[in-house]
Amino acid sequence: MKKRVFLLIWLLIPTVLVNSAFALNFQQIKRGAERGDPTAEYNMGVVYAQGLFGVKQDFVQAKWWYERAAARGDALAQTNLGRLYETGRGVKQDYAQARSWYEKAAAQGHKTAQNQLGFMYEKGLGVKSDLAQARSWYEKAAAKGDAWAQYNLGKMYAEGKGVAQDPAQARAWYEKAAAQGHTQAKEKLADSKS
């Protein structure tokens, strides 16, 4: 019996330490955010968006923290605000607002925001559909290694959508995305072999 109690206590110690470390990290993030540190404000947005550290998932709170960091020029927060507006999480879905936040982050070179802008131009979400703009934004993000942008470019070349159809270019972009583990790109490559 003593061995079992000791083993149980021994197994719980790492859990207690991990939970204590999470609590400590959360308190550090919260203090930094309350002092106006944009990185900590962004991190508080992530905590609420994902429901981390035992905090209940709350997209309204996430938006509030992202807005604080975004106002200070944080490109990650601007991108995540764009995503909230694009998906309607914690806000009324508003493609024009999403585009506006993505543009701010993309202007700072944020590759995810650049890819999302490309997607919005491709699909005509919050903007008039413009495949040349879509390709341009995808190319910027793909050059920085964004796997989704590489996949999206591959798809444009495969379908001849906004560019001359070019299976070799499509394959090259799919290969770059697949090398990063992009599942759909791997599927496209597998389909082309069959």
LONUDREN-561384 format. One record per residue (C-alpha): x, y, z; chain. Coordinates in steps of 0.02 Angstrom, whole numbers. Layout:
<node><px>X</px><py>Y</py><pz>Z</pz><chaine>A</chaine></node>
...
//
This chain:
<node><px>0</px><py>0</py><pz>0</pz><chaine>A</chaine></node>
<node><px>140</px><py>120</py><pz>45</pz><chaine>A</chaine></node>
<node><px>221</px><py>90</py><pz>-124</pz><chaine>A</chaine></node>
<node><px>59</px><py>132</py><pz>-214</pz><chaine>A</chaine></node>
<node><px>34</px><py>293</py><pz>-115</pz><chaine>A</chaine></node>
<node><px>215</px><py>343</py><pz>-147</pz><chaine>A</chaine></node>
<node><px>197</px><py>302</py><pz>-332</pz><chaine>A</chaine></node>
<node><px>35</px><py>401</py><pz>-342</pz><chaine>A</chaine></node>
<node><px>116</px><py>551</py><pz>-257</pz><chaine>A</chaine></node>
<node><px>268</px><py>534</py><pz>-371</pz><chaine>A</chaine></node>
<node><px>156</px><py>531</py><pz>-525</pz><chaine>A</chaine></node>
<node><px>59</px><py>684</py><pz>-468</pz><chaine>A</chaine></node>
<node><px>213</px><py>792</py><pz>-436</pz><chaine>A</chaine></node>
<node><px>246</px><py>827</py><pz>-621</pz><chaine>A</chaine></node>
<node><px>61</px><py>871</py><pz>-646</pz><chaine>A</chaine></node>
<node><px>65</px><py>992</py><pz>-499</pz><chaine>A</chaine></node>
<node><px>227</px><py>1068</py><pz>-562</pz><chaine>A</chaine></node>
<node><px>160</px><py>1086</py><pz>-738</pz><chaine>A</chaine></node>
<node><px>-1</px><py>1165</py><pz>-675</pz><chaine>A</chaine></node>
<node><px>99</px><py>1282</py><pz>-564</pz><chaine>A</chaine></node>
<node><px>209</px><py>1330</py><pz>-711</pz><chaine>A</chaine></node>
<node><px>55</px><py>1365</py><pz>-817</pz><chaine>A</chaine></node>
<node><px>-21</px><py>1471</py><pz>-679</pz><chaine>A</chaine></node>
<node><px>142</px><py>1566</py><pz>-660</pz><chaine>A</chaine></node>
<node><px>155</px><py>1593</py><pz>-849</pz><chaine>A</chaine></node>
<node><px>-26</px><py>1651</py><pz>-858</pz><chaine>A</chaine></node>
<node><px>2</px><py>1775</py><pz>-717</pz><chaine>A</chaine></node>
<node><px>158</px><py>1841</py><pz>-803</pz><chaine>A</chaine></node>
<node><px>65</px><py>1860</py><pz>-967</pz><chaine>A</chaine></node>
<node><px>-80</px><py>1946</py><pz>-880</pz><chaine>A</chaine></node>
<node><px>34</px><py>2068</py><pz>-786</pz><chaine>A</chaine></node>
<node><px>125</px><py>2111</py><pz>-948</pz><chaine>A</chaine></node>
<node><px>-40</px><py>2137</py><pz>-1040</pz><chaine>A</chaine></node>
<node><px>-107</px><py>2248</py><pz>-903</pz><chaine>A</chaine></node>
<node><px>52</px><py>2354</py><pz>-918</pz><chaine>A</chaine></node>
<node><px>20</px><py>2376</py><pz>-1105</pz><chaine>A</chaine></node>
<node><px>151</px><py>2257</py><pz>-1176</pz><chaine>A</chaine></node>
<node><px>83</px><py>2216</py><pz>-1351</pz><chaine>A</chaine></node>
<node><px>160</px><py>2042</py><pz>-1352</pz><chaine>A</chaine></node>
<node><px>76</px><py>2001</py><pz>-1187</pz><chaine>A</chaine></node>
<node><px>-87</px><py>2077</py><pz>-1249</pz><chaine>A</chaine></node>
<node><px>-77</px><py>1966</py><pz>-1403</pz><chaine>A</chaine></node>
<node><px>-41</px><py>1816</py><pz>-1292</pz><chaine>A</chaine></node>
<node><px>-193</px><py>1855</py><pz>-1184</pz><chaine>A</chaine></node>
<node><px>-295</px><py>1855</py><pz>-1345</pz><chaine>A</chaine></node>
<node><px>-226</px><py>1682</py><pz>-1384</pz><chaine>A</chaine></node>
<node><px>-265</px><py>1622</py><pz>-1206</pz><chaine>A</chaine></node>
<node><px>-448</px><py>1673</py><pz>-1227</pz><chaine>A</chaine></node>
<node><px>-462</px><py>1616</py><pz>-1408</pz><chaine>A</chaine></node>
<node><px>-397</px><py>1443</py><pz>-1368</pz><chaine>A</chaine></node>
<node><px>-456</px><py>1425</py><pz>-1189</pz><chaine>A</chaine></node>
<node><px>-282</px><py>1399</py><pz>-1117</pz><chaine>A</chaine></node>
<node><px>-226</px><py>1392</py><pz>-934</pz><chaine>A</chaine></node>
<node><px>-399</px><py>1340</py><pz>-877</pz><chaine>A</chaine></node>
<node><px>-474</px><py>1501</py><pz>-946</pz><chaine>A</chaine></node>
<node><px>-642</px><py>1477</py><pz>-1030</pz><chaine>A</chaine></node>
<node><px>-635</px><py>1502</py><pz>-1219</pz><chaine>A</chaine></node>
<node><px>-705</px><py>1674</py><pz>-1253</pz><chaine>A</chaine></node>
<node><px>-686</px><py>1753</py><pz>-1425</pz><chaine>A</chaine></node>
<node><px>-756</px><py>1920</py><pz>-1366</pz><chaine>A</chaine></node>
<node><px>-615</px><py>1933</py><pz>-1238</pz><chaine>A</chaine></node>
<node><px>-491</px><py>1872</py><pz>-1368</pz><chaine>A</chaine></node>
<node><px>-547</px><py>2011</py><pz>-1484</pz><chaine>A</chaine></node>
<node><px>-528</px><py>2140</py><pz>-1346</pz><chaine>A</chaine></node>
<node><px>-348</px><py>2090</py><pz>-1312</pz><chaine>A</chaine></node>
<node><px>-304</px><py>2073</py><pz>-1496</pz><chaine>A</chaine></node>
<node><px>-372</px><py>2248</py><pz>-1527</pz><chaine>A</chaine></node>
<node><px>-258</px><py>2320</py><pz>-1393</pz><chaine>A</chaine></node>
<node><px>-105</px><py>2237</py><pz>-1468</pz><chaine>A</chaine></node>
<node><px>-159</px><py>2274</py><pz>-1647</pz><chaine>A</chaine></node>
<node><px>-178</px><py>2459</py><pz>-1606</pz><chaine>A</chaine></node>
<node><px>6</px><py>2456</py><pz>-1556</pz><chaine>A</chaine></node>
<node><px>52</px><py>2381</py><pz>-1724</pz><chaine>A</chaine></node>
<node><px>66</px><py>2196</py><pz>-1678</pz><chaine>A</chaine></node>
<node><px>50</px><py>2103</py><pz>-1845</pz><chaine>A</chaine></node>
<node><px>1</px><py>1937</py><pz>-1763</pz><chaine>A</chaine></node>
<node><px>-141</px><py>2021</py><pz>-1670</pz><chaine>A</chaine></node>
<node><px>-197</px><py>2109</py><pz>-1830</pz><chaine>A</chaine></node>
<node><px>-197</px><py>1942</py><pz>-1922</pz><chaine>A</chaine></node>
<node><px>-296</px><py>1857</py><pz>-1784</pz><chaine>A</chaine></node>
<node><px>-422</px><py>2000</py><pz>-1783</pz><chaine>A</chaine></node>
<node><px>-440</px><py>1975</py><pz>-1970</pz><chaine>A</chaine></node>
<node><px>-474</px><py>1791</py><pz>-1939</pz><chaine>A</chaine></node>
<node><px>-606</px><py>1831</py><pz>-1807</pz><chaine>A</chaine></node>
<node><px>-697</px><py>1947</py><pz>-1927</pz><chaine>A</chaine></node>
<node><px>-678</px><py>1825</py><pz>-2071</pz><chaine>A</chaine></node>
<node><px>-753</px><py>1681</py><pz>-1971</pz><chaine>A</chaine></node>
<node><px>-875</px><py>1780</py><pz>-1863</pz><chaine>A</chaine></node>
<node><px>-803</px><py>1718</py><pz>-1699</pz><chaine>A</chaine></node>
<node><px>-837</px><py>1841</py><pz>-1558</pz><chaine>A</chaine></node>
<node><px>-893</px><py>1971</py><pz>-1686</pz><chaine>A</chaine></node>
<node><px>-1020</px><py>1989</py><pz>-1824</pz><chaine>A</chaine></node>
<node><px>-941</px><py>1915</py><pz>-1981</pz><chaine>A</chaine></node>
<node><px>-875</px><py>2061</py><pz>-2082</pz><chaine>A</chaine></node>
<node><px>-762</px><py>2027</py><pz>-2232</pz><chaine>A</chaine></node>
<node><px>-721</px><py>2211</py><pz>-2255</pz><chaine>A</chaine></node>
<node><px>-656</px><py>2221</py><pz>-2076</pz><chaine>A</chaine></node>
<node><px>-560</px><py>2058</py><pz>-2101</pz><chaine>A</chaine></node>
<node><px>-480</px><py>2127</py><pz>-2257</pz><chaine>A</chaine></node>
<node><px>-434</px><py>2289</py><pz>-2168</pz><chaine>A</chaine></node>
<node><px>-345</px><py>2197</py><pz>-2027</pz><chaine>A</chaine></node>
<node><px>-259</px><py>2078</py><pz>-2148</pz><chaine>A</chaine></node>
<node><px>-198</px><py>2227</py><pz>-2250</pz><chaine>A</chaine></node>
<node><px>-119</px><py>2307</py><pz>-2096</pz><chaine>A</chaine></node>
<node><px>-26</px><py>2146</py><pz>-2053</pz><chaine>A</chaine></node>
<node><px>19</px><py>2109</py><pz>-2234</pz><chaine>A</chaine></node>
<node><px>95</px><py>2283</py><pz>-2252</pz><chaine>A</chaine></node>
<node><px>214</px><py>2230</py><pz>-2113</pz><chaine>A</chaine></node>
<node><px>259</px><py>2073</py><pz>-2211</pz><chaine>A</chaine></node>
<node><px>157</px><py>1948</py><pz>-2111</pz><chaine>A</chaine></node>
<node><px>145</px><py>1796</py><pz>-2224</pz><chaine>A</chaine></node>
<node><px>-17</px><py>1724</py><pz>-2153</pz><chaine>A</chaine></node>
<node><px>-105</px><py>1890</py><pz>-2178</pz><chaine>A</chaine></node>
<node><px>-36</px><py>1899</py><pz>-2355</pz><chaine>A</chaine></node>
<node><px>-105</px><py>1727</py><pz>-2393</pz><chaine>A</chaine></node>
<node><px>-274</px><py>1771</py><pz>-2318</pz><chaine>A</chaine></node>
<node><px>-282</px><py>1928</py><pz>-2423</pz><chaine>A</chaine></node>
<node><px>-246</px><py>1822</py><pz>-2576</pz><chaine>A</chaine></node>
<node><px>-389</px><py>1707</py><pz>-2527</pz><chaine>A</chaine></node>
<node><px>-508</px><py>1853</py><pz>-2503</pz><chaine>A</chaine></node>
<node><px>-464</px><py>1922</py><pz>-2675</pz><chaine>A</chaine></node>
<node><px>-480</px><py>1750</py><pz>-2754</pz><chaine>A</chaine></node>
<node><px>-652</px><py>1718</py><pz>-2679</pz><chaine>A</chaine></node>
<node><px>-715</px><py>1898</py><pz>-2682</pz><chaine>A</chaine></node>
<node><px>-738</px><py>1910</py><pz>-2493</pz><chaine>A</chaine></node>
<node><px>-750</px><py>2092</py><pz>-2440</pz><chaine>A</chaine></node>
<node><px>-673</px><py>2144</py><pz>-2607</pz><chaine>A</chaine></node>
<node><px>-712</px><py>2123</py><pz>-2790</pz><chaine>A</chaine></node>
<node><px>-640</px><py>1958</py><pz>-2850</pz><chaine>A</chaine></node>
<node><px>-470</px><py>1995</py><pz>-2928</pz><chaine>A</chaine></node>
<node><px>-363</px><py>1845</py><pz>-2974</pz><chaine>A</chaine></node>
<node><px>-211</px><py>1952</py><pz>-3015</pz><chaine>A</chaine></node>
<node><px>-216</px><py>2025</py><pz>-2839</pz><chaine>A</chaine></node>
<node><px>-243</px><py>1851</py><pz>-2767</pz><chaine>A</chaine></node>
<node><px>-91</px><py>1784</py><pz>-2859</pz><chaine>A</chaine></node>
<node><px>14</px><py>1933</py><pz>-2805</pz><chaine>A</chaine></node>
<node><px>-27</px><py>1908</py><pz>-2621</pz><chaine>A</chaine></node>
<node><px>-3</px><py>1720</py><pz>-2633</pz><chaine>A</chaine></node>
<node><px>167</px><py>1748</py><pz>-2714</pz><chaine>A</chaine></node>
<node><px>223</px><py>1864</py><pz>-2574</pz><chaine>A</chaine></node>
<node><px>171</px><py>1739</py><pz>-2440</pz><chaine>A</chaine></node>
<node><px>239</px><py>1589</py><pz>-2536</pz><chaine>A</chaine></node>
<node><px>409</px><py>1673</py><pz>-2554</pz><chaine>A</chaine></node>
<node><px>414</px><py>1682</py><pz>-2364</pz><chaine>A</chaine></node>
<node><px>375</px><py>1496</py><pz>-2351</pz><chaine>A</chaine></node>
<node><px>188</px><py>1498</py><pz>-2314</pz><chaine>A</chaine></node>
<node><px>130</px><py>1322</py><pz>-2358</pz><chaine>A</chaine></node>
<node><px>-51</px><py>1374</py><pz>-2388</pz><chaine>A</chaine></node>
<node><px>4</px><py>1510</py><pz>-2510</pz><chaine>A</chaine></node>
<node><px>115</px><py>1384</py><pz>-2600</pz><chaine>A</chaine></node>
<node><px>-32</px><py>1265</py><pz>-2611</pz><chaine>A</chaine></node>
<node><px>-148</px><py>1404</py><pz>-2671</pz><chaine>A</chaine></node>
<node><px>-25</px><py>1453</py><pz>-2808</pz><chaine>A</chaine></node>
<node><px>-10</px><py>1272</py><pz>-2860</pz><chaine>A</chaine></node>
<node><px>-198</px><py>1261</py><pz>-2874</pz><chaine>A</chaine></node>
<node><px>-205</px><py>1420</py><pz>-2979</pz><chaine>A</chaine></node>
<node><px>-76</px><py>1349</py><pz>-3100</pz><chaine>A</chaine></node>
<node><px>-160</px><py>1178</py><pz>-3103</pz><chaine>A</chaine></node>
<node><px>-329</px><py>1254</py><pz>-3146</pz><chaine>A</chaine></node>
<node><px>-266</px><py>1397</py><pz>-3254</pz><chaine>A</chaine></node>
<node><px>-357</px><py>1515</py><pz>-3139</pz><chaine>A</chaine></node>
<node><px>-286</px><py>1692</py><pz>-3157</pz><chaine>A</chaine></node>
<node><px>-129</px><py>1621</py><pz>-3239</pz><chaine>A</chaine></node>
<node><px>-91</px><py>1515</py><pz>-3390</pz><chaine>A</chaine></node>
<node><px>-120</px><py>1333</py><pz>-3347</pz><chaine>A</chaine></node>
<node><px>50</px><py>1257</py><pz>-3310</pz><chaine>A</chaine></node>
<node><px>58</px><py>1082</py><pz>-3234</pz><chaine>A</chaine></node>
<node><px>246</px><py>1096</py><pz>-3203</pz><chaine>A</chaine></node>
<node><px>224</px><py>1257</py><pz>-3103</pz><chaine>A</chaine></node>
<node><px>77</px><py>1180</py><pz>-3010</pz><chaine>A</chaine></node>
<node><px>182</px><py>1029</py><pz>-2964</pz><chaine>A</chaine></node>
<node><px>328</px><py>1138</py><pz>-2907</pz><chaine>A</chaine></node>
<node><px>216</px><py>1238</py><pz>-2789</pz><chaine>A</chaine></node>
<node><px>129</px><py>1081</py><pz>-2726</pz><chaine>A</chaine></node>
<node><px>299</px><py>1004</py><pz>-2690</pz><chaine>A</chaine></node>
<node><px>353</px><py>1155</py><pz>-2588</pz><chaine>A</chaine></node>
<node><px>193</px><py>1149</py><pz>-2485</pz><chaine>A</chaine></node>
<node><px>201</px><py>959</py><pz>-2466</pz><chaine>A</chaine></node>
<node><px>380</px><py>971</py><pz>-2403</pz><chaine>A</chaine></node>
<node><px>308</px><py>1069</py><pz>-2257</pz><chaine>A</chaine></node>
<node><px>178</px><py>935</py><pz>-2223</pz><chaine>A</chaine></node>
<node><px>31</px><py>1017</py><pz>-2311</pz><chaine>A</chaine></node>
<node><px>-95</px><py>875</py><pz>-2327</pz><chaine>A</chaine></node>
<node><px>-194</px><py>940</py><pz>-2477</pz><chaine>A</chaine></node>
<node><px>-33</px><py>971</py><pz>-2573</pz><chaine>A</chaine></node>
<node><px>22</px><py>792</py><pz>-2538</pz><chaine>A</chaine></node>
<node><px>-146</px><py>731</py><pz>-2601</pz><chaine>A</chaine></node>
<node><px>-132</px><py>833</py><pz>-2761</pz><chaine>A</chaine></node>
<node><px>42</px><py>759</py><pz>-2793</pz><chaine>A</chaine></node>
<node><px>-21</px><py>583</py><pz>-2760</pz><chaine>A</chaine></node>
<node><px>-170</px><py>611</py><pz>-2877</pz><chaine>A</chaine></node>
<node><px>-53</px><py>669</py><pz>-3016</pz><chaine>A</chaine></node>
<node><px>45</px><py>506</py><pz>-3005</pz><chaine>A</chaine></node>
<node><px>-107</px><py>396</py><pz>-3026</pz><chaine>A</chaine></node>
//
